[in-house]
Amino acid sequence: MLEHRRPLLVVSLLTAGILSLSAGLPYAQDAEEEEYKPQLPEVAIYKAMLDANKQTGWIQFRNYDDRQLIYFTALQTMHCRLSEIRYSINSDALDKRFPLAKCNPQLPFNLPGDDTAEYVYISLPANAAKTLTIQAVWDDGAGSEIVVYKPCDDAGDATCAQIKTIKKPSKLLQQPKPADSPVRAVQSPIPGKTFSEPTPSSATRPAVE
């Protein structure tokens, strides 16, 4: 009879040992698990991307179907860490704003799905823009250097841009102010920083003529 009961004794002893070990572990079996929230890449990565794209163009000019298209694709891929894209055409005023897509932290570098191309390019009459001045503003309000681009010479309908001048922010230009991060709802708050509610941008894309 003892031989038949020995396996039961071994199982009982093993079970008791496992329960004793479990009691000493730093977590409980029914502990509540915290759901992981996607975190954006560091802003330094985006700044490196911005610098790497400077020579080839933060924007691109293209002649297409008797129109001049200006693409903001390179900057739109950084939208999760930008609060504004400021630009002006044929001047240094930086008085226009290109719309930023809503950030999805799971896809921090993706271009938005957009059949209207609102978040991709603006359309102007042929040869309307001789220059485009542009500045990126990060989600903490810091502004990049200001770059003036012009269309490439004899590019035909190819997508291209070349640097005309690079400017440092001047006192004559309106300086960027700290602005809401487009992703503040999914990021941890910055100690000591308060946010105000964003106001709708008054800038719109030039109408297609």
N, C-alpha and C positions, 0 to 999 in steps of 0.2 A: 504493500500500500504506500510505503514511503517513497518508493521509486516513482510511482504514478503522481505523487503530490509534489515531487521535487521541481518539475518545470513550473508549476504554479507558484512555488516559493521563490524561484529565480525571477519570474515576471514581477511578482509583488515587490521584491527587493529592488529591481531595476526601476520600477515605477516610482517607488518611494524616493530613490536617489535622484531621479530626474526632477520630481516635484521639489526636492530640497534645493537642487541647483537653481531651478527656475525662481524660487523665492528670493535668491540672492542676486538675480540679475537686475540691472538698473532700469528696466522697463517692465510694464505689466502687459499681459497678453491682450487685454482689451484696451490698451492705450489708444488715445485718439490721434490719428495721423494728420499732420498738417499738409495741406495740398501745396505743391511747389508752384510758384508763379514764375513765368519766364522773365528773365532780366535782360535788359538791353546791353549790347556790347559797350565798353567804355568809350567815352567821347573822344579819347585820344585816337581810337581806331578811325573814327569818322573824320577827324582832322587830318590824319595821314592820307585818307582817301581824297579829301578836298585838295590837299597839296599835290598829290600824284596826278590829279585830273586838271591841274591849272594850265599846263602847257597845251594839252590837247583841247581844252575848253570846258569851262563849267556850263557853258551853253554852246549850241551848234546852230549855224545858219544853213539853210537849204532853200534853193530855188525849185519850186515845184508847181506845175500847172498855173503858171502866171501869178504865183503868190510867193511871198517870202515867209518861210516857216522858221521859227526859232525854237529849238528844242531845249528843255530844261531837264532832260533825262538824268544827267550825271548828278545834279543836285537833288532831284526827287528821290534817288536811291538812299539819300541821307536824311530823309524827312523825319525819321524817328528822333533825331537829335537836333533838329532845327526848329526855331520858332518863327523865322521869317526868311523869305528870299526877296531881297530888295533889288530893284533894277530900274533903269531908265533908258530910253531910246534917244540917241543923238544928243545926249546931255549927261551931266554928272549929278543930276538932282536926286536920283534914287527915290523917285516919287511913286513908283508902282510896286505892287506886291504880287508875286506869283503864288497861287494857292498851294498849300501843302496837303497831301493826302493824310487820312487818319492812320495813325500808327497801329500796327499789329505786332506786339512784342515777339510773337512766334515767328514772324517773317520780317525782321527788322531792316532788310535791305531790298525787299521786293517792291517793284513798281505796282501801283494800284491798277485793278481792272477798271478800265474807263473807256467806254465806247465813244464818248464825246471828245476825248483827248484834252480835256480841261487841265489835267495834271501833267501833261506831257509837253505841249507846245502852244505858242501863240501864232496867229496867222495875220500877216500884214500885206499890203499891196507890194508888188514886185519892187525890190531895191529900196524900200522905204527906210530900212535901218542901215545907216552907214556905220554906226557904232552901237554897242550895248554895254552900259556900265552896270556892274553887278556886285553885290555883297551878300554873303551868307551870315545869318545871325543865329548863334547856337541857343540851346534851350535855357542857358543861364544868362542870356542877354549879351554875351560877348560877341563882337562883330569881327568878321574876318577882314583881311585887307581888301581893298576895292580894286577890281580888275576891269579894264576897258577892253572889250573884244571888238574885232571887225571881221567882216566876211573874208574868206580866203580869196586870193586873186585867181581868176580863171578856173574856178572850181566846178563850173557847170552846175549840174543838179546834185553834186556830191554834198554830203553833210560835213561841214568843216567850220573852223573858227581859228583865228590867230590873235595873239595878244597885241594890242596897240600900246597900252601903258598900264602900269601898276601904281596905284595911289595908296598912300596911307590916309586914314580917316582925317579929314580936315575940319577945322572949327567952323568952316562955312557950311559943312554938311550936317544935317540932323543926325546926331549920334544914336545908335540903337540903345534902347533901355531894357532892363531886365523884363523878360516876357514869360508868359506861361509856357511851360513845356507841353507839347502836344501829347505827351504820354504820362503826365503827372499822376493820372488816376491809377496807373499800374506800377508806379515806382514808389520807393520809400521817400517820405518827405525829407527835405534838407533842413537840418536844425537851424532855427533862426530865420528861415525864409518864409515869407507869406506870399500867397498868390491872390491876384484879383481876377475876377471873371473876364475872360477874353471877349472882345467886341468884334462883331462881324467885320471882315475886311471890306473896304469900299472899292478896292481895285477889282476890276474885271478884265477879262481878255478883250483885246480890240475886236470889234465886230468884223466879221467877214464881209468884205465889200463886193 
